[in-house]
Amino acid sequence: MYRKNALAAGVAAALTLGSATMVATQSTAAPQSPAAAGTSAAQPGAGFQAMTADTRSKAIRTADRNAATTARALGLGPEERLVAKDVLIDTDGARHVRYDRTYRCLAVIGGDLVVHLAKNGGITGSDLAHQGAIRVAGTTPKLTAADASAKAVKHAKHVKKGRAGSKDSTLVVYAAGKIPVLAYRSTVTGAGETGPASREAVIVDADSGALLDQYEMHQSVTGTGNGVTVGQVSIETTQTGSGYTLTDAAHGGTIVYDSYNSPQSNPRQNARAFSKTSNSWGNGTASSRESAAVDASYGLAKTWDYYKNSFNRSGIRNDGRGAPAYVHVDNSLVNAFYDDNCFCMYFGDGSSQNSNTPVTAVDVAGHEMSHGVTAATANLNYSGESGGLNEATSDIFGTMVEFYADNTTDPGDYYIGEKLNMASGYLRRMDNPSADGNSLSCWNSGAGSVDVHYSSGIANHFFYLAAEGTGAKTIGGRSHNGTTCNNDTFAGVGKDKAAAVWYRALSAYMTSSTNYAGARTATLQAAADLYGTNSQERYLVSKAWAAVSVGTALPDPGTGTPTPDPTDPPSGNALTNGSFEQGTSGWTQSDNIISNSALQPARDGSWYAWMMGYGADAVESVSQSNIAVPATGAPKLTFWLKVSTQESGYAAYDTLKVKINGTTLATYSNANASSGYVQKTVDLSAYKGQSVKLEFAGTEDTYLSTIFLLDQIAIG
């Protein structure tokens, strides 16, 4: 399994399969342009630049960083936020940024817009589906979600009356009409005009239940699949007239094709979509071409769900778009691979070497899809030590997907490809990589010269030790033995915490050239962000790296076993997540206040609270409850505050109040403007030993803006 790279055309990538070596030769054809290869890039002929996935991802991140400023420039209301959806770049460098809008964190139907920017970043124009600011009387509905569902069923016109049900009634703002209103969007399902599982979106007024809009939805239905490796499972399919296809609309439109044994050099040459009149797929053996497709469809859906539910990542590129997959590639191919050029995945049928078992197991699907995640984040070079990290990342998350799927025919373990009937019983082992005779369990100075599938063993070994610790144990019915390179013994932090550290390091700190030393630095920083600089979790991450000969262990902070909750505050601070480096965890905010936007500076780290700055009437608050004020000494609240304003003079037009249990203890205003962060202290002696609510409440008047930035808040 490997990530295909256009720059490596004509190069053979060796893949170790147990004790034998297969050679998976990449295409010798000239690399296609991103547009020709089927990416989402606009065609150059339309006046747009062709963009790689990385370029597009960076452009969207830039647009998101500029979203708050853009919203203010467009005159949007203080309760609104913009979320970048797509970016097109003209050949002359001008940009067209497509945004969705939210209002008090509610999706706005009909609130999308496009902002046009000159090459220098200046706004040259805009196109808004709804002109002007969004305002509704309130966001507390008179109808419950259940009431809305019942109303939606009555209003449905595409689904037969008496045979419909409604689910997923979600509160939204409906702005497709002239005046925005609070509404519910419901999905009504049942027998209908297009078949037995029609789906209709129905939007009703959240107060009166009056019909606002309705439309038929793409027909995603649940089929029954019988896979070679996953057994009998439910899979998402799409109804098309009288038939069904293996198109998963619930996961970004992921489609599984039959490659029809097209050569690996052109695996889409003979490809066609799977389709049939019934919604039952495969017979559980390789004799049915559908069986391998069931494996792939199921595995890719579970991978999507794992990333979404664990890291709030929507698809490979975090853009909600599914990638096509092709099964039955070539003949006797014991391999699978991801190609970022076409944004697609390929799976071979296996050979006599593995009893002709298709290479479509759950951890394999997770492995391949994760190559795409790596391409969209750190984009680790597929050579040298960074290449080993690239492969290991896919093994790590492929393993996590297997645990997440919790499939009784393939329980979670730290063996890769154990369901492929290899002579050795697996492709790779994370607990003891060198057991295959080729992989590295310990780092050495020559690691960068080793095939990436073998040098990946170092990071795989690290991850296993970080997650599970040392010693022998049985996991998923298989024997595991966490031995180390330095004869150390220690406990693990748990697989979920280890995966959270790796994902944050990959997406926030690693770059294309990160090596093993750099990966250690990145994961230690990620662990500090998530669990605290002096946390046991960070210490054990350092122990796991030392155990594979990468660096030395940090001093033991002496904080005992890892805390079960990553939001527990660091020692000496009664607050949870006082520096906001865990995002919104622990805090309640009236709007999207807690941010890591580069438009304003953090006092420390990258996260902070950005309050006010609209230049219009606005009220905001961020708070935390159930804070245990120390019962001894002289407890106090400390925080760092930066105030910048367009106001002048000493009159307090815009204010930020510090409240404990609703009582204002301190007030700051535009008159406290500063060039940088200034530390503030508030005496809490009157609240010794009490459980309190801390609130920062901001108010801004009609004219001129004031921005209040908060960071490093502590009570102790």
C-alpha positions, 0 to 999 in steps of 0.5 A, spaced: 500 500 500 502 506 498 501 513 496 502 514 488 506 520 486 506 524 480 513 525 480 515 518 481 512 516 475 516 510 472 519 508 479 517 501 482 515 501 489 516 495 493 511 493 498 513 488 503 507 482 504 509 478 509 516 474 507 515 476 500 516 482 496 511 484 491 513 490 486 508 495 485 510 499 478 507 506 478 504 508 471 510 510 466 505 515 463 506 522 463 503 525 469 496 528 468 495 535 470 490 536 476 484 538 472 485 532 467 486 527 473 479 529 476 481 533 481 476 539 483 480 544 480 477 549 475 479 548 468 484 553 465 480 554 459 475 557 464 480 563 466 481 559 472 488 556 475 488 549 476 490 548 483 493 542 487 489 539 493 494 543 497 493 549 494 486 549 494 486 547 502 491 553 503 487 558 499 481 555 503 484 556 510 486 563 508 479 565 506 477 562 513 482 566 517 480 572 513 472 571 514 471 575 520 474 581 517 470 580 510 464 579 514 465 586 517 467 589 510 460 586 507 456 589 513 454 583 516 451 582 523 454 581 529 451 574 530 453 572 523 460 568 521 462 566 515 465 559 513 469 558 507 467 553 502 471 553 496 476 558 492 477 559 485 483 563 483 484 567 476 490 566 472 491 573 474 491 572 481 484 574 483 480 570 487 473 568 488 471 565 495 465 562 496 462 562 503 456 559 507 453 563 513 451 562 520 447 566 525 448 564 532 452 558 530 445 556 526 446 554 518 443 559 514 439 556 508 440 561 502 445 565 506 451 563 501 455 568 498 461 569 493 466 575 495 471 577 489 478 579 491 484 582 487 490 579 487 493 584 493 487 581 497 482 587 496 475 586 495 472 588 488 465 585 489 461 580 492 454 576 490 450 574 496 444 569 495 441 574 501 442 581 501 444 585 507 445 582 514 441 576 517 436 578 523 431 574 526 427 575 532 430 570 536 433 563 536 428 559 541 423 556 537 416 555 539 416 548 536 420 542 538 424 538 533 419 532 534 413 537 532 417 540 526 418 532 524 410 531 525 409 538 521 414 536 515 411 529 514 404 532 513 407 537 508 411 532 504 409 531 497 414 526 494 413 521 499 406 518 500 402 520 506 401 514 511 408 511 509 413 517 511 417 518 517 421 524 519 428 524 522 434 529 523 429 535 524 435 541 525 434 548 527 436 553 521 435 560 519 431 560 512 433 566 508 431 564 501 425 568 502 425 576 503 425 576 510 429 571 514 426 566 519 427 561 524 426 554 521 427 547 522 429 543 516 427 535 516 428 529 512 422 525 510 423 518 508 419 513 506 415 510 499 415 515 494 415 517 487 422 514 486 422 508 490 421 505 496 426 509 500 425 516 497 428 522 501 425 529 501 427 535 505 422 539 508 423 546 511 418 549 516 417 555 520 420 554 527 414 557 530 408 556 526 410 550 522 408 553 516 411 550 510 417 554 507 420 550 502 421 542 500 425 539 495 426 531 493 433 529 495 439 525 492 436 518 494 441 515 499 439 508 501 441 503 506 443 496 502 445 489 505 452 487 503 456 481 504 463 482 503 469 478 503 473 480 509 467 484 513 462 479 513 454 481 512 454 489 513 449 495 511 452 499 506 449 506 503 447 506 496 443 510 491 437 509 488 437 511 481 430 510 478 429 502 478 436 500 480 441 502 485 449 504 485 454 503 490 454 511 491 454 513 498 451 520 498 451 520 506 459 520 505 460 525 500 458 521 494 464 516 495 463 511 489 466 504 488 467 502 481 469 495 478 476 496 474 475 490 470 482 488 471 484 494 468 492 494 468 495 498 474 498 503 469 491 505 467 487 502 472 480 506 470 481 504 463 475 499 463 472 501 469 464 502 470 460 503 476 457 497 480 449 497 478 443 492 479 436 492 480 436 489 487 439 493 493 443 486 496 450 486 494 455 480 494 455 473 496 461 474 501 466 470 497 471 473 491 466 469 486 462 475 486 465 481 484 461 485 488 463 482 494 470 486 494 466 492 493 462 491 499 468 491 503 471 497 500 464 501 501 464 499 508 471 501 510 471 507 506 465 509 510 467 507 517 474 511 515 470 517 514 466 516 520 472 515 524 475 522 522 468 526 523 467 523 529 474 523 532 476 530 529 470 533 526 474 532 519 469 531 513 472 527 508 479 526 506 480 534 504 475 536 509 471 539 504 465 534 504 467 530 498 468 523 497 473 520 493 472 514 488 475 507 489 476 502 484 476 494 486 479 489 481 485 492 479 490 489 474 491 481 475 494 478 481 495 484 484 496 484 492 496 491 493 492 497 494 494 505 493 491 512 493 493 517 488 492 524 489 492 526 482 485 523 481 483 523 488 482 516 488 483 509 491 485 502 488 484 495 490 487 489 487 484 482 488 490 478 491 493 472 488 495 465 490 500 468 495 494 470 499 489 465 497 486 470 492 483 475 497 482 482 495 486 487 498 480 490 501 480 489 509 477 495 513 484 497 516 487 497 508 481 502 506 483 506 512 490 506 510 489 508 503 484 514 505 489 516 510 494 517 505 489 522 502 489 526 509 496 526 509 496 529 502 491 534 505 495 536 511 502 535 512 503 532 505 509 528 507 514 527 502 514 520 500 521 518 501 526 518 506 524 519 513 518 523 512 516 517 507 516 512 513 512 517 517 507 518 511 506 510 511 506 510 518 500 515 519 496 511 514 498 504 518 496 508 525 489 511 522 488 504 518 488 501 525 484 506 529 479 505 523 479 498 525 478 499 532 472 504 531 468 499 526 468 494 531 466 489 526 466 482 529 469 479 523 475 483 524 476 486 531 481 491 532 488 490 533 495 493 531 496 488 526 496 491 519 492 486 513 491 481 518 485 479 514 488 478 507 490 471 508 498 472 508 503 467 509 506 471 515 499 472 518 499 480 516 503 485 512 506 489 518 505 489 526 505 495 530 507 492 536 513 488 534 515 491 527 521 487 526 518 481 526 517 481 519 524 480 518 525 487 514 521 493 518 525 497 523 523 497 530 528 502 532 531 508 529 538 508 526 542 513 522 540 509 516 533 509 517 532 514 511 535 510 506 530 504 508 524 503 504 518 507 507 514 501 508 520 498 513 522 505 516 515 506 517 516 501 523 519 506 527 513 510 528 508 504 528 512 502 534 512 509 537 504 509 536 503 502 539 508 504 545 504 510 546 497 507 546 498 501 550 505 501 553 510 495 554 508 488 556 505 482 553 497 482 552 492 480 547 488 485 543 483 483 538 484 476 539 491 476 537 498 476 541 502 483 542 508 484 546 510 491 547 518 491 547 522 497 547 529 498 544 532 501 551 529 496 555 524 501 559 517 499 561 511 504 562 504 505 561 500 507 555 496 513 554 490 509 551 489 509 543 484 515 543 489 520 546 495 517 542 491 518 536 489 525 538 496 527 539 498 524 532 492 527 528 494 534 531 501 533 530 500 531 523 495 537 521 498 543 525 505 542 526 508 537 521 511 539 514 513 535 508 520 534 510 519 532 517 523 527 519 523 522 526 526 528 530 521 533 527 515 528 529 518 527 536 518 535 537 511 535 533 507 530 537 510 533 544 507 540 542 501 537 540 501 533 547 502 539 550 496 543 547 492 537 548 493 535 555 498 540 558 506 542 558 507 538 565 502 532 563 503 525 564 501 524 557 506 529 554 511 525 559 509 518 556 509 520 549 517 522 550 518 515 553 515 512 547 519 516 543 525 514 547 523 507 547 524 507 539 531 510 540 528 517 538 531 522 543 530 522 550 525 522 555 523 528 559 523 529 566 517 525 570 512 531 572 510 527 577 503 528 576 501 520 576 497 517 571 494 520 565 488 524 566 482 521 563 479 527 561 483 531 556 480 538 558 482 537 565 486 544 567 493 544 568 496 544 575 495 551 579 489 553 575 482 551 577 479 553 570 479 548 564 483 550 558 484 557 560 489 558 554 484 556 549 489 551 546 484 546 546 479 550 542 472 551 545 473 545 550 470 547 557 467 554 555 460 556 553 460 562 548 454 566 545 458 566 538 464 564 535 469 567 540 474 562 541 479 562 535 485 561 532 485 566 527 491 569 524 488 576 524 489 577 531 495 575 535 494 570 541 498 572 547 501 564 547 500 558 543 495 560 537 488 560 540 485 566 544 478 569 545 476 575 540 470 579 543 467 584 539 470 589 534 463 589 529 462 597 530 455 596 531 450 594 536 452 587 539 453 583 545 457 577 546 459 573 552 464 567 554 463 563 560 465 557 564 461 554 570 463 550 576 469 553 577 472 551 584 475 557 587 481 555 592 479 555 599 486 557 602 490 563 601 488 569 597 485 566 590 485 571 584 483 571 577 489 573 572 488 574 565 491 577 559 487 583 555 489 586 549 484 592 547 484 596 540 479 601 538 477 606 533 474 610 539 477 616 541 477 619 548 476 616 555 469 615 555 467 608 555 463 606 549 464 599 548 466 595 555 468 588 557 465 586 564 468 581 568 463 577 572 463 572 578 456 569 579 453 575 575 456 580 579 461 585 576 468 585 579 471 589 574 470 593 567 474 595 561 473 599 555 475 602 549 479 607 554 484 601 556 486 601 549 493 598 549 499 596 544 499 589 546 497 584 552 496 587 559 496 582 565 490 583 569 488 581 576 481 580 580 481 579 587 477 573 588 477 572 596 470 573 597 469 567 593 474 562 597 472 555 597 466 556 592 464 553 586 463 559 581 461 561 574 466 566 571 463 570 565 466 575 560 461 580 557 462 584 552 458 590 549 459 595 543 455 601 541 452 603 534 459 606 532 466 605 531 469 598 533 473 596 539 476 589 540 477 585 546 482 579 546 483 574 552 488 569 553 491 565 559 486 566 564 487 562 570 484 562 577 488 560 583 
